[in-house]
């Protein structure tokens, strides 16, 4: 995913998914300031959406059922999202029409931000068999185009790493042949 982003001139923002992650964590993180007031900080996913970068969701198979679709469905399909701090992300077209109607100052005061048209999202996961449960349901399948990447044979690993300047004896120690 990083090579893909680099080739296309995108900045890559990685979101490491974990088992106990809830939908709010995918969008924003809540903290408190020294006075005890709540502060919200955008996640790498939201920063990617606003700045037109690529968000890489690493390990989506770890998320609980429904978390991925309930959070990403509106963001990826409709280009809209309501964030935990009550601010909103809207598509660039909708933001432009709202801006003409109300003005940019009003949008900023009401916490309405534009999703950059170049925003992309890549998700990485382990195959369902490795987890023991089928995480890829119809809802998740509707969000992404899926490509299975088979592991490289040991000979191709050796060739690839050998082309990077690694000695063959060091490479063979790390591979089960």
Secondary structure, DSSP 8 states (H G I E B T S, - for coil): -HHHHHHHT--EEEEE--TT--HHHHHEEEEE-TTS-EEEEE-HHHHHHHHT-EEEEETGGGS-TTHHHHHHHIIIIIS-EE-TTS-EEEEHHHHHHHHHHH-HHHHHHTTEEEE-TT-EEEEE---HHHHTS----HHHHTT----------HHHHHHHHHTTT--HHHHHHHS--
